[in-house]
């Protein structure tokens, strides 16, 4: 089987065949000796020593199931930006960073360093690894961008790029870890929010906040929704209040409510005051419900339309990028007003039905009126039973007057059915915990 030979284009190259750059390796496929792909490189583990060049000891490899494992470089037979070939089987134990270890992409890229010749400061753009005759890999080169003082004395980022010997900068072990996150995030730009959340979770707390702060608001909101609650709180607390409120504004209301519920009461109240009034109103309404009820789990922003809406327009609405697949599976059809709490719920229209009908027809002619709506105080067990019994991806939540309050999606229900630490558990541990929950439910 032939291995892929293509690699990402970069602004610099080097003729040394035994040299690779860490940022180029990000996302590179890892193959076993017979040519089967076993994962992708996510980082390089480096030992930064007080004297001598830093030594690379292994790769952090993401394998199926979004688990990150450690691949020692002693078990790598070939490494370049197009492919990494390993010997034997990978140890599937989850990678846990040791105190003496540094992640080249996660912790060295964007770090500020001082050049040893006194010519000023620079930012690490990439880390060059060179294989030695004894098969060790050393951080022998650093690709840097010089920093120059601006008119106001502040540091501006743009400057000359240079490739230097690692020994030409002051010891990496002795410098303060002043660091941005732009280059690290560029290495992970292809990751889905859940996968980027895993990367952040594996970083040290301070670095996690630094990287999260560098994300655009929409991207950060998506990533926060995939993180454990303690990480969510740490990141939101690390933002200034205005920025934190802006991020909450673009989160799904139910996720924003869950996050604020974990914050100190005074802090949560302060953030609610800084949010956009309409977004804050929805979040306040959700905070009034019990966490394990339909009201506590629902989102107030499903697709809601009037019965006279043409099918073509309805299909345009379900293409919204912020919709999860579950919420995009159906349109909730109501009387005016269309904002929650709406007018009376008339029924739902399933996306599969809309795709089979004429684009100019009104959606009110294709209503499913038999779908069972739930009250906001409906317990989690009721929601689970209804979703499973009728093979639904979402359920409408209504008040006593049959006005639509929101919708509960299957992914929100799953989040509450899984163990609290399901993101961190090994797959076999998660399976065992789910089996125990199922047995407890039968008892």
Secondary structure per residue as TSV (DSSP state, phi and psi in degrees):
chain	resnum	aa	ss	phi	psi
A	1	X	-	360.0	132.1
A	2	X	-	-81.7	140.3
A	3	X	-	-91.3	146.5
A	4	X	-	-64.0	139.8
A	5	X	-	-111.7	-8.3
A	6	X	-	-72.5	155.5
A	7	X	-	-149.6	164.2
A	8	X	-	-65.5	138.3
A	9	X	-	-73.0	140.5
A	10	X	-	-128.7	171.7
A	11	X	S	-86.0	-0.4
A	12	X	-	-144.2	159.9
A	13	X	-	-146.7	168.8
A	14	X	-	-147.3	144.5
A	15	X	-	-84.2	-8.7
A	16	X	-	-73.8	120.8
A	17	X	T	-71.8	-22.6
A	18	X	T	-99.4	19.9
A	19	X	E	-115.8	133.3
A	20	X	E	-132.8	155.6
A	21	X	E	-108.1	137.7
A	22	X	H	-58.7	-45.5
A	23	X	H	-64.5	-29.7
A	24	X	H	-67.7	-28.9
A	25	X	H	-74.8	-21.5
A	26	X	T	-57.8	123.5
A	27	X	T	87.8	-4.0
A	28	X	-	-67.3	137.4
A	29	X	E	-70.9	141.2
A	30	X	E	-110.2	128.7
A	31	X	E	-116.7	150.3
A	32	X	-	-86.1	176.6
A	33	X	T	-61.1	-24.4
A	34	X	T	-94.4	4.9
A	35	X	S	96.9	6.0
A	36	X	-	-85.8	135.5
A	37	X	E	-75.5	131.3
A	38	X	E	-113.0	-11.0
A	39	X	E	171.1	-167.5
A	40	X	E	-136.2	144.8
A	41	X	E	-71.5	133.2
A	42	X	E	-116.1	-23.1
A	43	X	E	-166.3	172.3
A	44	X	E	-122.2	130.2
A	45	X	E	-90.9	127.1
A	46	X	E	-127.1	142.1
A	47	X	E	-102.6	112.2
A	48	X	-	-93.4	118.0
A	49	X	-	-107.2	152.1
A	50	X	S	-59.4	-34.0
A	51	X	S	-128.7	151.2
A	52	X	S	82.3	170.3
A	53	X	-	-77.1	144.9
A	54	X	-	-59.7	145.8
A	55	X	E	-115.6	130.7
A	56	X	E	-84.3	130.8
A	57	X	E	-109.4	-20.8
A	58	X	E	-177.3	179.9
A	59	X	E	-116.0	143.6
A	60	X	E	-90.5	117.6
A	61	X	E	-114.8	130.2
A	62	X	E	-91.2	122.2
A	63	X	E	-107.9	167.8
A	64	X	T	-51.4	141.6
A	65	X	T	94.5	7.0
A	66	X	T	62.5	21.2
A	67	X	E	-88.5	141.0
A	68	X	E	-105.9	127.3
A	69	X	E	-124.3	167.3
A	70	X	E	-101.5	128.4
A	71	X	E	-115.5	107.8
A	72	X	E	-62.1	142.2
A	73	X	G	-67.4	-18.7
A	74	X	G	-67.0	-15.3
A	75	X	G	-106.9	14.8
A	76	X	E	-104.2	122.3
A	77	X	E	-94.5	-21.3
A	78	X	E	-152.6	135.0
A	79	X	E	-144.5	119.8
A	80	X	E	-152.1	173.1
A	81	X	T	-64.1	-12.5
A	82	X	T	-92.7	-28.2
A	83	X	E	-165.9	155.3
A	84	X	E	-126.3	130.0
A	85	X	E	-114.4	127.8
A	86	X	E	-112.3	166.0
A	87	X	-	-103.5	137.3
A	88	X	S	68.8	-163.0
A	89	X	-	-90.0	151.4
A	90	X	-	-80.2	144.5
A	91	X	-	-76.5	117.3
A	92	X	-	-86.0	8.1
A	93	X	S	-65.9	137.5
A	94	X	B	-60.7	134.4
A	95	X	-	-67.7	129.7
A	96	X	-	-127.0	119.2
A	97	X	-	-69.7	133.3
A	98	X	-	-89.2	158.0
A	99	X	T	-58.1	-29.4
A	100	X	T	-84.6	-4.2
A	101	X	E	-99.5	146.9
A	102	X	E	-125.3	139.2
A	103	X	E	-92.3	121.4
A	104	X	I	-60.2	-46.6
A	105	X	I	-78.5	-44.8
A	106	X	I	-72.8	-28.9
A	107	X	I	-126.0	-13.5
A	108	X	I	-104.4	-38.6
A	109	X	T	-60.7	139.0
A	110	X	T	75.5	0.7
A	111	X	B	-73.8	143.6
A	112	X	E	-85.7	133.9
A	113	X	E	-133.3	162.1
A	114	X	E	-109.3	132.8
A	115	X	B	-73.4	137.8
A	116	X	T	-67.0	-22.4
A	117	X	T	-82.7	3.4
A	118	X	S	80.6	11.4
A	119	X	S	-82.2	1.1
A	120	X	-	124.5	-166.9
A	121	X	E	-97.8	160.8
A	122	X	E	-151.6	166.6
A	123	X	E	-115.0	135.8
A	124	X	E	-74.3	117.7
A	125	X	E	-93.6	-34.8
A	126	X	E	-158.3	162.6
A	127	X	E	-120.4	120.7
A	128	X	E	-93.2	122.6
A	129	X	E	-102.6	131.8
A	130	X	E	-124.0	132.1
A	131	X	E	-81.3	131.9
A	132	X	-	-94.2	169.7
A	133	X	T	-61.1	-30.5
A	134	X	T	-84.9	10.9
A	135	X	S	76.5	3.1
A	136	X	-	-71.9	150.0
A	137	X	E	-110.8	120.5
A	138	X	E	-112.1	148.2
A	139	X	E	-80.8	88.5
A	140	X	E	-93.7	-22.6
A	141	X	E	-130.1	149.9
A	142	X	E	-129.6	130.3
A	143	X	E	-95.5	118.5
A	144	X	E	-120.4	154.2
A	145	X	E	-114.7	120.1
A	146	X	E	-65.1	148.2
A	147	X	-	-113.7	138.6
A	148	X	E	-128.3	145.1
A	149	X	E	-67.9	136.7
A	150	X	-	-82.7	-176.0
A	151	X	T	-61.8	-33.6
A	152	X	T	-87.6	3.4
A	153	X	S	90.5	-7.7
A	154	X	-	-77.4	160.8
A	155	X	E	-88.7	128.8
A	156	X	E	-102.8	147.3
A	157	X	S	-78.8	-34.8
A	158	X	-	-71.7	136.4
A	159	X	-	-176.9	-179.2
A	160	X	-	-63.3	140.2
A	161	X	E	-102.1	138.1
A	162	X	E	-140.5	149.1
A	163	X	E	-104.3	119.3
A	164	X	E	-127.1	162.4
A	165	X	E	-69.6	142.9
A	166	X	G	-59.0	-33.3
A	167	X	G	-69.9	-10.7
A	168	X	G	-85.4	2.0
A	169	X	B	-115.5	157.2
A	170	X	S	-63.2	148.3
A	171	X	-	-44.5	126.1
A	172	X	T	-61.9	-26.3
A	173	X	T	-75.2	-19.1
A	174	X	T	-107.0	-1.4
A	175	X	S	-91.9	151.5
A	176	X	-	-70.2	135.6
A	177	X	-	-76.5	56.6
A	178	X	-	-70.1	125.2
A	179	X	B	-156.2	138.2
A	180	X	-	-93.3	-159.6
A	181	X	-	-145.2	2.5
A	182	X	H	-59.7	-45.8
A	183	X	H	-71.0	-38.1
A	184	X	H	-61.6	-44.7
A	185	X	H	-66.6	-33.0
A	186	X	H	-62.6	-33.6
A	187	X	H	-70.4	-22.6
A	188	X	T	-113.6	18.1
A	189	X	T	-65.8	-20.3
A	190	X	T	-85.3	-4.2
A	191	X	S	-77.5	144.1
A	192	X	-	-70.7	157.7
A	193	X	H	-52.7	-40.5
A	194	X	H	-64.8	-37.5
A	195	X	H	-72.6	-38.5
A	196	X	H	-66.0	-34.5
A	197	X	H	-60.9	-39.1
A	198	X	H	-62.0	-40.5
A	199	X	H	-61.8	-48.1
A	200	X	H	-62.0	-41.0
A	201	X	H	-61.3	-31.6
A	202	X	H	-80.6	-9.8
A	203	X	S	-82.0	160.1
A	204	X	-	-61.9	153.5
A	205	X	H	-54.8	-46.8
A	206	X	H	-63.0	-44.5
A	207	X	H	-67.3	-36.6
A	208	X	H	-58.3	-44.0
A	209	X	H	-67.7	-40.3
A	210	X	H	-59.1	-46.9
A	211	X	H	-69.0	-43.5
A	212	X	H	-60.7	-39.0
A	213	X	H	-62.9	-29.4
A	214	X	T	-78.9	-10.1
A	215	X	S	-76.7	145.9
A	216	X	-	-61.7	156.0
A	217	X	H	-55.0	-45.3
A	218	X	H	-65.7	-42.3
A	219	X	H	-66.5	-41.6
A	220	X	H	-63.4	-41.0
A	221	X	H	-60.3	-43.8
A	222	X	H	-63.9	-39.5
A	223	X	H	-70.9	-41.3
A	224	X	H	-56.7	-38.2
A	225	X	T	-65.0	-15.2
A	226	X	T	-103.8	-2.4
A	227	X	S	-94.9	155.2
A	228	X	-	-61.1	156.8
A	229	X	H	-59.9	-38.7
A	230	X	H	-66.8	-35.0
A	231	X	H	-68.1	-40.4
A	232	X	H	-57.9	-47.1
A	233	X	H	-65.2	-42.3
A	234	X	H	-61.3	-42.0
A	235	X	H	-70.2	-47.3
A	236	X	H	-63.0	-37.5
A	237	X	H	-67.3	-29.5
A	238	X	H	-77.3	-12.6
A	239	X	S	-87.2	153.3
A	240	X	-	-68.8	159.5
A	241	X	H	-60.4	-43.2
A	242	X	H	-63.6	-43.0
A	243	X	H	-65.4	-42.1
A	244	X	H	-60.3	-41.2
A	245	X	H	-65.5	-38.4
A	246	X	H	-63.2	-39.9
A	247	X	H	-66.9	-42.9
A	248	X	H	-60.7	-34.4
A	249	X	H	-60.4	-36.7
A	250	X	H	-94.3	-3.3
A	251	X	S	-75.7	158.0
A	252	X	-	-61.4	137.1
A	253	X	H	-53.7	-38.9
A	254	X	H	-67.9	-37.6
A	255	X	H	-70.1	-38.4
A	256	X	H	-63.6	-40.1
A	257	X	H	-65.0	-42.8
A	258	X	H	-60.7	-40.7
A	259	X	H	-68.2	-45.2
A	260	X	H	-64.9	-29.6
A	261	X	H	-65.3	-22.6
A	262	X	T	-88.7	-10.2
A	263	X	S	-85.7	157.2
A	264	X	-	-56.1	144.4
A	265	X	H	-55.6	-44.7
A	266	X	H	-65.5	-40.5
A	267	X	H	-65.3	-42.8
A	268	X	H	-62.9	-41.5
A	269	X	H	-64.5	-38.3
A	270	X	H	-65.4	-41.5
A	271	X	H	-67.6	-38.9
A	272	X	H	-61.3	-36.1
A	273	X	H	-68.1	-29.3
A	274	X	H	-86.5	-15.8
A	275	X	S	-71.7	162.8
A	276	X	-	-61.0	136.9
A	277	X	H	-52.4	-42.3
A	278	X	H	-67.7	-40.8
A	279	X	H	-68.0	-41.4
A	280	X	H	-64.5	-35.5
A	281	X	H	-61.6	-45.5
A	282	X	H	-63.9	-42.1
A	283	X	H	-65.8	-42.0
A	284	X	H	-60.5	-39.4
A	285	X	H	-64.3	-40.9
A	286	X	H	-69.5	-34.5
A	287	X	H	-65.3	-19.2
A	288	X	T	-76.0	-15.7
A	289	X	S	-96.0	158.3
A	290	X	-	-67.4	141.9
A	291	X	T	-57.5	-35.4
A	292	X	T	-95.1	16.3
A	293	X	B	-107.6	168.4
A	294	X	H	-58.9	-40.0
A	295	X	H	-64.0	-37.6
A	296	X	H	-75.0	-23.7
A	297	X	H	-96.0	-18.6
A	298	X	-	-75.5	158.3
A	299	X	B	-104.1	146.4
A	300	X	S	-92.8	7.0
A	301	X	-	-126.9	50.4
A	302	X	S	-74.8	-177.4
A	303	X	-	-81.5	114.6
A	304	X	E	-122.2	124.0
A	305	X	E	-139.4	162.3
A	306	X	-	-83.8	161.0
A	307	X	T	-65.7	-22.3
A	308	X	T	-82.8	-3.7
A	309	X	-	-65.6	129.5
A	310	X	B	-64.7	150.3
A	311	X	H	-58.2	-40.6
A	312	X	H	-58.7	-40.2
A	313	X	H	-69.8	-37.6
A	314	X	H	-63.2	-41.5
A	315	X	H	-64.7	-33.6
A	316	X	H	-64.8	-37.0
A	317	X	H	-66.4	-39.0
A	318	X	T	-76.2	-4.1
A	319	X	T	-85.0	0.2
A	320	X	-	-53.3	132.9
A	321	X	T	-67.5	-26.2
A	322	X	T	-80.5	-5.8
A	323	X	-	-81.7	137.1
A	324	X	-	-76.5	158.0
A	325	X	T	-54.5	-35.1
A	326	X	T	-64.0	-46.8
A	327	X	G	-72.6	-23.4
A	328	X	G	-81.3	-1.3
A	329	X	G	-80.5	-15.5
A	330	X	E	-152.6	157.2
A	331	X	E	-112.2	132.0
A	332	X	E	-92.5	122.2
A	333	X	E	-105.4	123.8
A	334	X	E	-138.4	165.5
A	335	X	S	-79.0	161.0
A	336	X	S	-60.4	146.5
A	337	X	-	-79.4	161.9
A	338	X	-	-92.7	-8.0
A	339	X	S	-88.3	141.4
A	340	X	S	-72.0	140.3
A	341	X	S	-70.1	131.0
A	342	X	-	-85.2	-171.9
A	343	X	S	-73.6	-171.7
A	344	X	B	-59.2	136.3
A	345	X	E	-74.1	124.2
A	346	X	E	-92.8	-29.2
A	347	X	E	155.6	-168.2
A	348	X	E	-127.0	158.0
A	349	X	E	-122.7	125.4
A	350	X	E	-81.4	141.5
A	351	X	H	-60.4	-34.3
A	352	X	H	-62.2	-35.8
A	353	X	H	-69.5	-40.8
A	354	X	H	-61.8	-35.3
A	355	X	T	-69.2	-16.8
A	356	X	T	-97.0	-4.5
A	357	X	S	-110.6	168.2
A	358	X	-	-67.7	136.4
A	359	X	T	-59.5	-28.0
A	360	X	T	-86.6	-9.8
A	361	X	S	-69.8	151.1
A	362	X	B	-81.2	142.9
A	363	X	G	-68.6	-19.9
A	364	X	G	-63.7	-16.4
A	365	X	G	-85.4	-0.3
A	366	X	G	-130.4	35.6
A	367	X	-	-74.8	141.1
A	368	X	B	-98.1	105.5
A	369	X	-	-96.9	0.7
A	370	X	-	-95.7	-7.5
A	371	X	S	-63.6	134.9
A	372	X	-	-84.9	117.4
A	373	X	-	-83.0	156.4
A	374	X	E	-122.0	155.6
A	375	X	E	-80.4	157.7
A	376	X	T	-63.2	-20.6
A	377	X	T	-94.0	8.2
A	378	X	-	-61.9	132.3
A	379	X	B	-75.9	166.6
A	380	X	H	-58.3	-37.6
A	381	X	H	-62.5	-36.7
A	382	X	H	-67.2	-42.5
A	383	X	H	-62.8	-43.7
A	384	X	H	-62.1	-44.4
A	385	X	H	-62.9	-44.8
A	386	X	H	-66.8	-43.7
A	387	X	H	-62.4	-41.5
A	388	X	H	-73.5	-41.7
A	389	X	H	-63.5	-42.8
A	390	X	T	-105.4	12.2
A	391	X	T	52.0	47.8
A	392	X	-	-100.7	156.2
A	393	X	S	-103.5	-12.8
A	394	X	E	-157.1	154.3
A	395	X	E	-128.6	140.2
A	396	X	E	-77.3	143.2
A	397	X	E	-113.6	123.9
A	398	X	E	-127.2	159.9
A	399	X	-	-93.5	-171.6
A	400	X	T	-63.5	-26.0
A	401	X	T	-91.0	12.3
A	402	X	-	64.0	25.9
A	403	X	B	-85.4	138.4
A	404	X	E	-74.1	125.7
A	405	X	E	-98.9	-27.5
A	406	X	E	167.9	-164.6
A	407	X	E	-143.0	142.2
A	408	X	E	-102.1	124.9
A	409	X	E	-100.4	158.3
A	410	X	H	-64.2	-31.3
A	411	X	H	-68.0	-34.8
A	412	X	H	-67.7	-36.9
A	413	X	H	-66.3	-42.1
A	414	X	H	-60.9	-40.6
A	415	X	H	-56.6	-34.1
A	416	X	H	-89.5	-17.6
A	417	X	H	-82.2	-33.7
A	418	X	S	-71.5	155.5
A	419	X	-	-58.0	151.7
A	420	X	T	-58.8	-31.6
A	421	X	T	-100.7	27.7
A	422	X	T	-62.5	-27.6
A	423	X	T	-69.0	-25.9
A	424	X	T	-101.1	-17.2
A	425	X	S	-70.9	147.3
A	426	X	-	-66.3	150.4
A	427	X	H	-52.9	-42.4
A	428	X	H	-67.6	-32.2
A	429	X	H	-68.7	-41.1
A	430	X	H	-63.8	-41.6
A	431	X	H	-62.2	-41.7
A	432	X	H	-64.5	-40.9
A	433	X	H	-64.4	-40.0
A	434	X	H	-65.1	-39.3
A	435	X	H	-61.8	-41.4
A	436	X	H	-64.1	-39.4
A	437	X	H	-64.7	-40.3
A	438	X	H	-64.3	-41.6
A	439	X	H	-64.5	-39.4
A	440	X	H	-64.1	-35.8
A	441	X	H	-68.5	-28.6
A	442	X	H	-76.1	-26.9
A	443	X	-	-69.1	360.0
